[in-house]
Amino acid sequence: MKKITFMGAGSTVFAKNVLGDAMLTPALRECTIALYDIDGQRLEESYVMIEALNRNINEGRAKVEKYLGVENRKDALRGADYVVDAIQVGFYDPCTIIDFEVPKKFGLRQTIGDTLGIGGIFRALRTIPVLQDFARDMEEVCPDAYFLNYTNPMAMLSGYMQRFTGIKTVGLCHSVQVCSHTLLNELQIEAKEPLFERIAGINHMAWLLEITDRKGNDLYPEIRRLAREKNRTVHNDMVRFDYIEKLGYYCTESSEHNAEYNPFYIKQGRDDLIAKFNIPLDEYPRRCIEQIDRWKKDYAEMIEKGVKEHERSNEYASRIMEAIVTAGQYEIGGNVLNTGGLISNLPENACVEVPCLVNGYGVHPCRVGALPIQCAAMNMTNINVQLLTIEAAVTLKKEHIYQAAMLEPHTGSELDIDTIKKMVDDLIEAHGDFLPKYH
């Protein structure tokens, strides 16, 4: 009987998807599921949900356990084969609010703030210490488990785990699976499956390097033509379509994310740019508020209806577990250390997103070679920040936080160095005990 531990089980809808997928997988249906969280109410809601799902779609085959609080964390992890990580340290209130409101006082605006930008830096700084604790416990009670990380900022957190712990870690994101289909749907290109695609880069900025139909026809010429035409109108993916025109390639994550990963689109006093590229400033806080307001109603409806159905999602987690358990084969887009130069023109200590083959022996990253030079250059502007943020978390040196913020493309293009340092100091103070002490 395999054991799956879900860290951050209060992420009820996501837990339902991943664990519901496992219950629909014959090789995993009789697993032990350990739900762990530090929020008692959300843990209980998820426990009720997963138990109902187990009864209704799995005939009660799984054993569902719940563990509340740090004092029970080791027991939740003990003997786990797979640990799914979906935590948010500091919650929306206060930490996401701090990530957005403090920089706003300095004129720095963001859209999402969970991957890069000053918000992504501080989300990593408050999350890595928690992952350090997870890793220490795992090394003691489940040293051979796979750590399947879904928490952002993906490259910083997965990169930390891969470089500074002994835990087998792969970072998983939703954006690779939907990249090509999203693009083709937006451009109303009807391409019959199976498609061939090649995607590589870094999380949220991996590049769709090749896309052909089942007859081997290159779809990019038509994509480039239609993308230029569509960007003459206002729509919700204008930044990525601008990438296609200016850089030659589409990338995996949405335009609202990519608007803040560079110095090009969000600028003080340039409301014309915000309007031209339809950029939703403060988008993530808005989503958080809507989700919080909607959650009680959604939960009540789910419980009333009995959680009787679940369709297997396109999340990678259950398919990774299944391939390992059954010695099958499955391909994913995984976030792994660039060991041996999987992407030859990015640094080996970077966390990159590349095709990986999963089988009975585990997760095996595939060598991609060199990215187009402009794509590698865009990735490097983000990797610089990721590496410096990890360095700050490991050394606890404040100077590395300053440097990460200085080299962050959007921040550095908007603020001078002294202002950046003042903003970082204010963010550290505002976060209080959610951060360790830096020197």
N, C-alpha and C positions, 0 to 999 in steps of 0.2 A: 504494500500500500504506500503510494507516494504521498509526501506531505508538501502542501503549498502554503506558505505564509504570506499574508497580504499586509504590508506595512502601510499605514494610512488608510485603513479600511473604512474610515468615515467618508471617503470618496465613494459614496454608495452606488451611484450609477456606473462609474467605471469599474468598481468591484463586481457589480452585477454582470457587466460585459465579460470581463476576464474570467471570472469564476463560473459564470453561466456557460461560457465557451468550453471550459474544462469539463463541466458536467455533461456536455453533449459529445464529448470525445471518449469513445469506448475505453481507451487505454488509461484514462484519468478518472473515470466516473466513481471509482471506489477510493478516492483519495481522502486524506485528512486535510481539512481547510482550517487554518489558524488565522483569525482576524485580529489585528492589533491596531490600537489607536490610543491617543491620550485624551480624547474627548469622549466622555462616557455616553452622552446622548447619541452622538453620531455613530459610535460603535454599536450601540444597542439597535439603532435603526437598521444598520447594515446586517447585523446578526439576524434580525427578524426577516429581512429581505432574503438573505442567502438561505436561511432555513426553509422558507416558503418555496424558493426556487428549487432547492434540493428535493423537497417532497413532490413538487408538481412536475418537474421535468426529468428527475433523476431517481424516482422511486425511493428516495432516502438513502441511496447507496453511499454518499459521502458522509464523513463525520465532520461536523462544523463546531469549532471551538472559538471562544472569544477571550481576549487578553487585554486588560485595561492598564495603562500606565507603565512608566519606565521600570518599575519594580517587577513587572511581569514580562518584560520584553524577552529575556533569555528563554523563558519557557515557551513563548510564542515561536521563537526561532529554533528551539531544540529539535534536532533531527530533520530539519527541513531539507527537501531536495531542491526546491525552487522558492526564491524570495522575490515577490513582486513589490516594487517600491513606488508609491504614489502619494508622497507626503507633501504638505505645504507648511513650512516652518514660519510661524508668525501670523498665519492666516491673512485674510483680507484686512481685517481690523485687529491690530494696528499697522502691520508691516507693509502691506501693499499700499495703503494710504500714505505711509511715510515715503515709500519709494517714489511716489508721484508728486506729493505735495511739497516736499522739501526742495527737489530740483526745480519745481515750478517757480519758487521764490527767486531763483537765479535766472529765470527766463528759459529754462530747459524743459521742453515738452516731449512727451513720449506717447506711444500708442499702446504697447503691450507690456514692456519692461520685465519680461520673464526669462529672456535668453541672452540678450546683450544690452547695451545701454547701461546707464548708471543703475537702473532698476535691476537688471540682470546680474550686475556685479554684486549688489548687496543681497540679492536673493541667494546667490551662491555662498557668500560669506556667512550667512546665518544657517545655511543648510549643511555645508561640509562638516561642521563639528558634530551634527547629529549623525551623519553618515559614518564619521569616525567611530562613534559609539556603536552603531549597527555592525560595522566591520569587526570591531573587537569582540563583540558578542558572537558573531558568526564564526570567527576564527576559533572560538572556544567550543561552540555547541553544534555547528553545522558547517565545518570547514570546506566541504566539497560541494556545497550548494551553489547553484547559479543565481546571481543577483541580477534580476531583470528590471532595469531602472527606467521608469517612465517620468520621473520628476525633472522639471526644468530648474535651472539652465542645464540642458542635457549634456553638452560637451564638457562643461566645467565639472559637473558632478561625476559623470562617468569617467572622465579623464583622471579625476582625483582617485577614484576607487581603483582604476587600472594601474596607476603609477605608484600609489602609496599604501595599498593594502594587498593582502594575499587572496582576495576574494575574486572568483571568476565573475566578471561583470560584462554585460552587454547592454548598451543603451538602446531603447526602442521608442520610436516616434510614429505617429499616425501619417505623417505627410508623404512618406515614400510611396505607400500603397495607393494613394489617391492622386498622385501628381499627374500622371499621363491622362487619366480619365477626366480629371478636372479640366485640364487644358483643352482636350479634344471637345468636351461638352461645351465649354465656353465659346469655342470657335465654331461649333456646330459641324465638326468634321466627323463623318461616320466612317470609322475604321473597324473592320471586323476583327475579332480576336482569333488567334492569339497575337498580341502585339509583341514586338521585341523592343525592350528599352534598356538603356544603360545609364545608371544614376550613381554619381559619386561626388563627394565634396565634404562638407561639414554639416552637422545638424541644422536644419532650417535654412541652410544655404548649400544644399547639394544640387548638382547641376544635372538636368536631363540632357546627357551628352549625345545620345542617339535615340531615335524612335522610328521604327519601321513597321509596316503592316505585315500580315502573314505571308505575303508574296515577296517581301524584302524591299518594298518600295520605301524610300526615304520620305517621311512626312514633314520634315523640317522646312523645305522650301515653301510649302503651302501654309504651314504654321506661321512662318515669318511674314508672309504676305498678309494673311488675315489678321495677325496681331497688330500690324501697323494700321490697318484699316479700323480695327475696333478701337484703338487708342485715340481715334479722332472723336469718339463719343465718350461720355462719362459712364464708367462701370466700376466694379469693385475689385478689379485685379490689374490696375493700371501700372503699378510699380513693376510687377513681374513682366508685364508685356513690354514695358520700357527696357527692362533687362534684355529681352529677346532682341530688340532693335539695337541697343547700344553695346551689349556684351555678346550677343549671338546665341544665348541659351536661356531657357526657362529654368527656374529653380523650384525646390520642393515646397517651401512654406509660403504662406499667404502674403499678399501685398501689405496688409496692415502690419505684419511682422517686419518684412523687409524694408519698409519705409524708414525704420529707425536703426538699421544695421549699417548705415553708410552716411556720408555727409551731404547727400544730394537733394533730399526731398523735404526735410523739415528744417526750416530756418526762421529765426526771429525776423519779424517784419516782412515776411514773404507769404502773406495769406494767399497770394496768387498761386504759389506752388502747391499749397495745401489743397486749394480748390481744383487746380489743374489735374492733380493726381488722386483726388478724392480720398484724402488721408484722414482716417478717423482718430483724431487725437483723444487721449484718455479712454481708449476703447476698452482696455482690460478692467479698469475700475467699474465702468458702466456694465460690463458683462457680469462682474462679481455681484453687484447690487441686484441685477435682474435675477441671477441664479439664486441668491439668498432669499429674495422675495417669493420666488416661484417654488422653492424646494418643499415647503410644508404642504402645499397643495398637491404637488407631484407625488410626494411620498404617501399622502393620504389616499390618493387615487390608486397608486400601485398596490397598497395594502388592501384596499376595498376590492379591487379586481382579482386579488389573490396571487399575483405574479405567476400566472399559469403558463406563460409562453416565453420562449427566448430563441432567437435565431443567432446562429454562430456569427460573430462579428469578424471584421477583417483585422483585428488586433493580432499581433504576432505571438503573444505569450503562450497561448494554449498550443499553437502549432509548433513552437520550439520544444515545449515539453513533450508533445506527442512524437515528434521526430526522434528525440533522444531516447524516449522510453521504448519505442517500437523499432528503432534502428531504421527508420524511414529516411526520406530526404526532403528537405524543404529549403527554399531560398528566401532570405530576408534582406532588408536593408538595415544593417546594424551599425551602432556607434561603438567603435573599437579603437584601441591604440594603434597608431600608424607604424607599428613595428615592422622593420624590414622595408620600409618605404612602400606600403601598399599604394599610396599616392606619392609618386616619386618626387614631385616638386612641392611637397608640404613636409614640415618637420616630423621626425619620428616620435617626438613626445606629444604631438597633437592627437586629439581624439577626432577621428574622421568617420564619415558615414559612407560605407561601401557595401557592395553585395557580399553576403556571407552564406555559406552552405551549412545547414544544420543536419546532423545525422546522429547515429548512436554514439559517436565519439565526442559530440559537443558542437560548438559553434566555430566555424572555420572561415575567417575573412579571406576574400579573394583580392589578388593584386590587380590594380586598375592601370597603373602606369602614370604618366603625366597628364594633368588637366590642361586644357587650353590656358595659356599664360595669364590672360585677363581674369579667368575664373579663379585660378590659384591665387592671384594677387588680391582679389576681393576676399577670398577665404582667409588670407593671411592677416588682413586688417582685423578680422574677428578673432583669429587664433592668438594674435599678440595679446589681446585683452584676456582671453581664456587662460593662457599660461601665466600671466601676471596675477590674475585673481587667485588661481590655485597656489601660486607662490606665496601670496599674502596669507592665505588660509593656513598653509603649512608652517611658515616662519613666524606668523603673527607680527610681521613688520608693516607698520602703517605706510611706509614709503612705497610699498608695492601696490597698495590700494590707490594711492595718488597716481602712480605710474599707469595702472590699469585704466583709471578714469581719463588721464591725459591722452592715452593712445586710443581710447574708445572713439570710433570715427565720428559719431554724431556729437558727443560731448566736446571733443577736441576742436571741432569745427565751429562750435557756438561760443565757448567760454575760454578765457585766458587761464594760464596755469594757476595764478594766485586765487582766482575765483573758484577754479576746480578744487583746489585744496580746501578752501573754506567750505564749499558744499560737502565734500567728503567728511570733514570734521563734524558738520552739522548732522549729517546722516548717521554717523557713528553715535553721536550723542542721543539722537532721537530713537535709535534702535535699542539703546540701553542694554539690558541683560539678554536680548536676543543675539548679541554678538559677544565673542570672547574679548579679552583685553589685548589691545595692540600696543606695541612700543615703537 
